[in-house]
Amino acid sequence: MELYNGRPESVEGRLPREVRTYDFLDELGISYQRTDHEPANNMEACNEIDAVLGVLICKNLFLCNRQKTNFYLLMMPGDKKFKTKELSAQINSARLSFADPGDMLKYLDIEPGAVSIMGLMNDKEHEVQLLIDEDVLKDTYLGCHPCVCTSSLKMKTEDVIKTFLPATGHTYQTVHLVGED
């Protein structure tokens, strides 16, 4: 794996959702570094990607309530455990569960394994509420996928919060997750 500045020189063979991510970031003037890789299906692979980027990739979970009327994108440190009960109490939503892949595709134009804050650029109706664990906001940089699981990005957290999110029309709620047993 190599670390590159910005978008690939050629977008041939890349999915339109990935190319749209680079176009959007470039249009906003957000600088980012990128690495291409095989889909990471275990923690060893994730750790290798983190090492190349020099940042801990965020764990991104796409959740919904039991009625499937409220959808949430949760960003949290990759090494923190997710406790449904802990989050439910903070956002006043009982019975949170993982949303269906079909809803992920419908609202974020993302498939399982590639869930990312970048998908919010595809949520034009603002159906998805962003939840960010406070520890993610403490880091200078964050890592995420460009809407595909075969590339990963590193960018300034401040750029994502102050430039990317306003451009998508989304806000966020800070949550405090302990994630311990």
Backbone bond lengths (Angstrom), bond angles and torsions (degrees), N, CA, C in turn:
res aa  C-N    CA-C-N  psi(-1)  N-CA   C-N-CA  omega(-1)  CA-C   N-CA-C  phi
1 M - - - 1.457 - - 1.526 109.67 -
2 E 1.312 114.45 137.88 1.461 120.24 177.31 1.515 109.24 -118.35
3 L 1.313 115.70 157.26 1.452 121.69 177.47 1.517 108.81 -102.86
4 Y 1.331 116.82 126.10 1.454 122.87 -179.01 1.526 109.91 -117.56
5 N 1.316 116.09 152.06 1.463 120.48 171.97 1.518 108.37 -92.92
6 G 1.326 116.24 120.74 1.455 121.12 175.58 1.514 115.31 77.54
7 R 1.333 113.38 -162.57 1.463 122.77 -173.73 1.522 112.36 -69.39
8 P 1.327 116.12 160.44 1.465 119.66 175.80 1.527 110.80 -64.21
9 E 1.334 116.73 150.06 1.465 120.18 177.82 1.518 110.91 -62.26
10 S 1.321 116.44 -37.73 1.459 121.51 177.83 1.525 108.44 -124.19
11 V 1.322 116.42 137.39 1.465 120.06 178.11 1.532 111.41 -100.11
12 E 1.322 116.08 9.46 1.461 120.71 178.79 1.530 109.65 -60.39
13 G 1.322 115.81 131.43 1.452 121.30 179.11 1.522 114.60 82.87
14 R 1.311 117.01 -0.02 1.466 120.61 179.03 1.520 109.59 -97.83
15 L 1.319 115.55 146.68 1.461 120.54 -179.23 1.520 111.29 -68.17
16 P 1.329 117.50 145.79 1.472 121.07 178.60 1.525 113.32 -54.18
17 R 1.332 118.23 -35.93 1.480 120.17 -179.32 1.523 111.20 -64.64
18 E 1.332 117.45 -33.12 1.455 120.99 177.62 1.532 109.91 -71.77
19 V 1.312 116.60 -44.89 1.460 120.93 -179.61 1.533 110.18 -62.34
20 R 1.343 116.57 -41.26 1.476 120.37 177.59 1.527 111.43 -60.23
21 T 1.335 116.47 -34.78 1.468 120.21 178.14 1.528 110.07 -63.60
22 Y 1.324 116.99 -47.90 1.477 120.30 178.91 1.533 110.63 -62.87
23 D 1.333 116.59 -41.90 1.470 120.29 179.06 1.530 110.61 -59.60
24 F 1.330 116.06 -44.55 1.466 121.18 -177.49 1.528 110.75 -65.96
25 L 1.322 117.05 -46.45 1.467 120.43 178.96 1.523 111.15 -62.60
26 D 1.325 116.90 -41.83 1.465 120.48 179.09 1.523 111.24 -65.26
27 E 1.331 116.14 -40.61 1.463 121.42 178.72 1.531 110.94 -61.66
28 L 1.333 116.33 -34.92 1.466 121.26 179.70 1.531 112.80 -82.93
29 G 1.322 116.65 -8.46 1.464 120.20 -179.02 1.519 113.17 75.28
30 I 1.323 117.24 23.92 1.460 121.27 179.02 1.532 108.44 -88.99
31 S 1.320 115.88 122.79 1.465 118.86 178.19 1.526 108.78 -87.19
32 Y 1.317 114.39 148.66 1.463 120.09 -177.14 1.516 109.53 -154.27
33 Q 1.297 114.64 156.85 1.450 121.39 172.55 1.520 107.18 -110.27
34 R 1.330 115.92 154.81 1.465 120.99 -172.33 1.512 110.13 -141.41
35 T 1.321 114.58 146.51 1.453 120.92 168.93 1.524 108.30 -134.58
36 D 1.310 116.47 143.49 1.457 122.40 177.37 1.525 108.08 -103.45
37 H 1.329 116.73 145.65 1.464 120.75 -174.58 1.526 110.43 -161.65
38 E 1.300 115.16 170.77 1.459 121.13 172.37 1.531 107.23 -72.65
39 P 1.336 118.20 156.75 1.471 119.06 176.26 1.532 109.75 -55.40
40 A 1.313 115.57 132.77 1.468 120.86 -179.21 1.529 108.80 -86.71
41 N 1.332 116.17 111.43 1.453 118.58 -178.15 1.526 113.10 -114.26
42 N 1.335 115.93 13.75 1.462 119.91 173.60 1.533 108.87 -153.85
43 M 1.319 115.74 167.23 1.469 119.87 -175.65 1.534 112.34 -66.69
44 E 1.325 118.41 -31.56 1.466 120.32 177.54 1.523 110.95 -60.09
45 A 1.330 115.97 -45.76 1.467 120.34 178.97 1.524 110.48 -63.75
46 C 1.322 116.60 -41.24 1.478 120.53 177.86 1.525 110.57 -62.22
47 N 1.319 116.91 -41.81 1.469 120.62 179.88 1.522 111.51 -63.72
48 E 1.338 117.22 -36.40 1.467 120.86 177.67 1.532 110.43 -64.79
49 I 1.327 116.72 -42.43 1.470 121.44 178.90 1.523 109.66 -64.42
50 D 1.339 116.67 -44.42 1.470 121.35 178.00 1.526 110.80 -57.38
51 A 1.331 116.04 -41.75 1.472 120.47 -178.43 1.525 111.09 -65.10
52 V 1.327 117.36 -41.37 1.472 120.78 178.74 1.526 109.97 -63.82
53 L 1.332 116.86 -44.09 1.466 120.97 -178.48 1.525 112.55 -77.10
54 G 1.312 117.36 -23.49 1.458 120.48 -176.17 1.518 112.12 71.78
55 V 1.338 115.74 33.04 1.459 121.19 -178.59 1.525 107.81 -155.87
56 L 1.323 115.81 154.17 1.452 120.35 175.87 1.522 108.53 -86.28
57 I 1.339 116.23 120.61 1.467 120.61 178.66 1.525 108.00 -65.77
58 C 1.308 116.98 136.30 1.460 121.41 177.42 1.521 110.54 -70.31
59 K 1.322 114.67 144.37 1.454 120.37 169.28 1.529 105.00 -84.29
60 N 1.317 116.63 126.82 1.459 121.88 -178.97 1.519 108.43 -119.21
61 L 1.320 116.02 121.72 1.460 121.21 -178.30 1.523 109.21 -118.32
62 F 1.325 115.97 132.08 1.461 121.64 177.60 1.526 107.25 -101.24
63 L 1.324 115.31 113.59 1.460 122.52 -171.33 1.524 111.37 -120.56
64 C 1.322 115.40 163.23 1.470 120.34 173.91 1.522 109.36 -150.10
65 N 1.341 115.03 164.31 1.453 119.52 174.47 1.531 108.34 -81.39
66 R 1.317 116.38 173.27 1.470 120.19 -175.78 1.519 112.37 -60.59
67 Q 1.333 116.79 -37.03 1.468 121.66 -178.14 1.532 112.88 -77.39
68 K 1.309 116.14 -8.30 1.472 122.22 -176.35 1.533 111.76 57.79
69 T 1.334 114.04 40.83 1.464 120.16 176.74 1.527 111.40 -107.68
70 N 1.326 116.68 -19.06 1.462 121.78 177.91 1.520 109.03 -125.40
71 F 1.324 115.21 130.17 1.458 121.05 -179.87 1.521 109.48 -119.37
72 Y 1.330 115.74 143.05 1.450 122.10 -175.35 1.523 110.03 -133.51
73 L 1.322 115.28 141.63 1.453 121.45 169.94 1.519 105.71 -112.12
74 L 1.322 116.18 115.18 1.457 121.87 -179.07 1.522 109.55 -102.47
75 M 1.330 115.92 125.40 1.471 122.27 173.86 1.514 107.45 -107.71
76 M 1.318 115.17 126.97 1.462 119.76 179.60 1.520 109.08 -147.25
77 P 1.345 117.41 160.83 1.454 118.93 178.13 1.526 110.26 -58.07
78 G 1.312 116.45 141.85 1.454 121.34 -176.54 1.516 114.05 -64.01
79 D 1.322 117.25 -21.82 1.460 120.10 -177.73 1.530 113.27 -96.17
80 K 1.316 117.61 5.46 1.462 122.25 -179.04 1.527 109.58 -98.14
81 K 1.330 116.67 141.47 1.461 120.75 178.29 1.529 110.19 -82.66
82 F 1.332 115.13 144.57 1.460 120.99 179.66 1.519 110.04 -95.86
83 K 1.327 115.78 126.65 1.467 122.60 177.31 1.522 107.68 -119.08
84 T 1.317 116.05 112.72 1.462 121.44 -177.42 1.525 111.77 -55.86
85 K 1.318 116.59 -47.09 1.467 121.41 -176.49 1.529 111.35 -60.26
86 E 1.314 115.67 -40.33 1.463 121.57 -179.12 1.541 111.27 -61.34
87 L 1.319 116.25 -42.84 1.463 120.90 -179.92 1.525 111.56 -75.59
88 S 1.314 117.03 -42.55 1.467 121.52 -177.98 1.516 111.79 -53.28
89 A 1.322 116.61 -43.84 1.464 121.22 -178.99 1.531 111.57 -62.72
90 Q 1.327 116.93 -37.13 1.468 120.40 -176.79 1.525 113.46 -73.98
91 I 1.330 117.00 -28.30 1.469 119.05 -176.67 1.533 112.13 -110.21
92 N 1.333 115.79 8.43 1.465 121.84 178.68 1.525 112.36 53.52
93 S 1.310 115.66 49.50 1.449 120.57 178.47 1.525 108.69 -137.32
94 A 1.296 115.64 108.07 1.456 119.92 -179.76 1.526 110.52 -77.34
95 R 1.300 114.75 157.60 1.466 121.86 173.20 1.530 114.34 58.31
96 L 1.297 116.70 48.78 1.468 119.91 174.89 1.526 109.48 -71.70
97 S 1.299 115.43 143.16 1.463 120.49 175.00 1.523 108.52 -148.45
98 F 1.323 115.57 173.63 1.455 119.54 177.38 1.524 108.38 -72.32
99 A 1.312 116.20 134.91 1.468 121.16 179.90 1.527 109.49 -76.02
100 D 1.303 114.91 158.72 1.467 121.55 -179.77 1.526 110.91 -68.44
101 P 1.328 116.83 147.54 1.465 120.49 175.35 1.540 112.30 -55.95
102 G 1.317 117.52 -32.85 1.468 120.66 178.31 1.518 112.20 -63.50
103 D 1.340 116.52 -38.55 1.468 120.56 177.58 1.524 110.91 -71.06
104 M 1.317 116.09 -35.18 1.463 121.24 177.09 1.529 109.80 -60.62
105 L 1.311 115.20 -44.33 1.462 120.85 179.19 1.529 110.64 -68.30
106 K 1.319 116.83 -41.91 1.464 122.35 -178.31 1.529 112.29 -62.96
107 Y 1.323 117.04 -47.08 1.463 120.43 -174.11 1.528 114.23 -90.33
108 L 1.327 117.74 -36.08 1.462 120.71 -173.61 1.527 114.23 -113.70
109 D 1.335 117.14 -7.95 1.463 122.26 -174.59 1.526 110.31 53.38
110 I 1.342 114.23 47.73 1.463 122.33 -179.49 1.521 107.92 -135.59
111 E 1.322 115.06 148.19 1.458 120.68 176.19 1.526 110.09 -107.67
112 P 1.334 117.56 159.76 1.478 120.07 179.40 1.531 111.45 -50.83
113 G 1.328 114.73 140.08 1.458 120.76 -178.67 1.513 113.05 95.90
114 A 1.338 116.58 -14.71 1.464 120.28 -177.80 1.532 112.09 -123.62
115 V 1.327 117.67 14.53 1.463 120.95 -177.60 1.519 109.27 -58.04
116 S 1.335 115.30 134.00 1.456 120.36 -173.10 1.521 110.30 -161.23
117 I 1.310 115.19 153.28 1.462 121.27 174.77 1.534 110.83 -58.48
118 M 1.321 117.17 -25.50 1.462 120.49 179.22 1.531 111.57 -60.94
119 G 1.315 117.66 -26.16 1.461 121.47 178.64 1.511 113.64 -63.34
120 L 1.332 117.77 -19.57 1.466 119.98 179.99 1.523 112.26 -63.87
121 M 1.333 117.44 -21.49 1.467 119.58 177.32 1.530 110.27 -66.36
122 N 1.336 117.72 -19.37 1.462 122.30 179.39 1.523 112.97 -93.13
123 D 1.325 117.43 -8.42 1.465 122.82 -178.63 1.529 109.24 -91.63
124 K 1.310 115.18 74.17 1.477 121.30 -174.74 1.526 113.21 -66.94
125 E 1.332 117.51 -26.87 1.474 121.74 -179.08 1.528 112.19 -91.99
126 H 1.311 117.61 2.05 1.467 123.56 178.58 1.527 112.23 55.42
127 E 1.323 115.13 48.87 1.466 122.15 179.53 1.529 112.29 -82.07
128 V 1.316 116.46 -19.17 1.462 121.10 -174.85 1.531 109.59 -107.26
129 Q 1.332 115.00 129.44 1.466 120.34 177.72 1.528 108.69 -96.45
130 L 1.322 116.35 129.96 1.460 121.86 -179.38 1.524 110.64 -87.86
131 L 1.332 115.34 129.35 1.462 123.19 175.62 1.521 106.89 -119.74
132 I 1.328 116.79 128.16 1.466 120.29 -178.99 1.520 109.52 -124.35
133 D 1.319 115.87 124.11 1.454 120.00 174.99 1.525 108.66 -64.11
134 E 1.317 116.02 138.47 1.464 121.15 -175.29 1.528 113.29 -57.01
135 D 1.328 118.03 -28.72 1.461 120.05 -179.89 1.529 112.16 -67.75
136 V 1.323 117.96 -30.25 1.464 121.31 176.97 1.527 109.51 -63.61
137 L 1.320 116.13 -38.83 1.463 121.16 -176.97 1.527 112.65 -72.09
138 K 1.322 117.76 -17.26 1.467 122.01 -179.63 1.522 112.50 -78.40
139 D 1.336 116.49 -23.61 1.458 120.21 -177.55 1.527 111.48 -81.15
140 T 1.317 116.74 144.36 1.464 122.26 179.13 1.521 110.75 -66.98
141 Y 1.337 116.51 -37.02 1.458 121.60 -178.15 1.519 109.96 -122.13
142 L 1.332 114.80 156.75 1.451 119.39 171.22 1.517 109.19 -133.80
143 G 1.304 114.72 155.59 1.454 121.29 179.21 1.514 110.00 -116.55
144 C 1.323 116.13 141.25 1.467 120.80 179.98 1.524 109.57 -158.93
145 H 1.318 114.92 170.46 1.461 120.83 177.17 1.529 110.55 -90.31
146 P 1.329 118.04 148.64 1.469 121.67 174.16 1.541 110.71 -87.66
147 C 1.342 114.97 52.48 1.478 123.01 178.59 1.527 113.78 70.50
148 V 1.317 117.84 10.16 1.470 123.44 172.94 1.529 107.32 -139.46
149 C 1.331 116.34 156.46 1.466 119.36 -176.58 1.529 113.28 -94.39
150 T 1.319 118.03 10.06 1.463 121.37 -178.20 1.533 113.25 -108.42
151 S 1.320 115.87 7.20 1.466 122.19 173.88 1.522 107.86 -144.02
152 S 1.311 115.62 154.83 1.463 120.72 175.97 1.518 108.66 -137.82
153 L 1.329 115.36 148.44 1.457 122.30 -176.53 1.519 111.31 -119.25
154 K 1.320 115.36 152.66 1.464 123.12 171.53 1.514 106.31 -125.36
155 M 1.322 116.08 126.69 1.462 120.22 177.05 1.521 109.89 -147.43
156 K 1.311 115.63 164.91 1.462 119.64 179.81 1.525 109.74 -68.56
157 T 1.311 115.11 132.71 1.468 121.50 178.11 1.526 109.48 -56.73
158 E 1.313 116.68 -41.16 1.459 121.51 -179.60 1.533 111.78 -60.33
159 D 1.323 117.55 -38.75 1.469 121.01 178.12 1.524 111.12 -64.49
160 V 1.325 116.11 -39.08 1.457 120.12 179.39 1.529 110.51 -66.74
161 I 1.325 116.02 -45.07 1.470 121.36 -176.53 1.533 112.21 -72.90
162 K 1.322 116.74 -44.33 1.476 119.73 -172.36 1.526 114.95 -93.88
163 T 1.325 117.98 -17.12 1.464 120.38 -178.37 1.528 111.88 -118.85
164 F 1.335 116.75 -54.58 1.465 120.39 -176.43 1.530 111.77 -63.36
165 L 1.334 117.24 -53.90 1.472 119.30 -175.92 1.530 112.78 -59.84
166 P 1.344 119.58 -48.23 1.465 118.43 177.54 1.532 112.77 -58.32
167 A 1.327 117.01 -34.83 1.470 120.28 179.83 1.525 111.38 -67.53
168 T 1.334 117.11 -25.72 1.469 120.58 178.17 1.521 111.48 -89.28
169 G 1.334 116.69 -12.63 1.464 120.77 -176.89 1.516 113.25 82.12
170 H 1.328 117.61 13.29 1.459 121.43 -179.47 1.525 110.98 -101.67
171 T 1.312 114.57 151.19 1.458 122.31 170.86 1.530 105.99 -116.70
172 Y 1.302 117.03 -176.29 1.455 119.56 178.51 1.517 110.74 -143.47
173 Q 1.317 114.73 159.54 1.458 122.34 174.36 1.521 106.50 -115.58
174 T 1.326 116.39 130.33 1.460 120.65 176.87 1.520 108.65 -82.17
175 V 1.323 115.91 134.87 1.448 121.12 176.81 1.524 109.44 -123.60
176 H 1.324 115.20 158.00 1.467 121.40 179.45 1.521 107.26 -116.43
177 L 1.327 115.55 108.19 1.456 121.01 179.15 1.523 109.54 -110.72
178 V 1.309 116.03 125.20 1.458 120.36 178.71 1.519 108.34 -83.12
179 G 1.321 115.66 -45.43 1.455 121.20 174.71 1.507 114.96 69.51
180 E 1.308 117.54 19.45 1.466 120.44 179.11 1.522 109.71 -103.83
181 D 1.343 114.46 157.78 1.476 119.41 178.30 1.512 111.39 -74.41
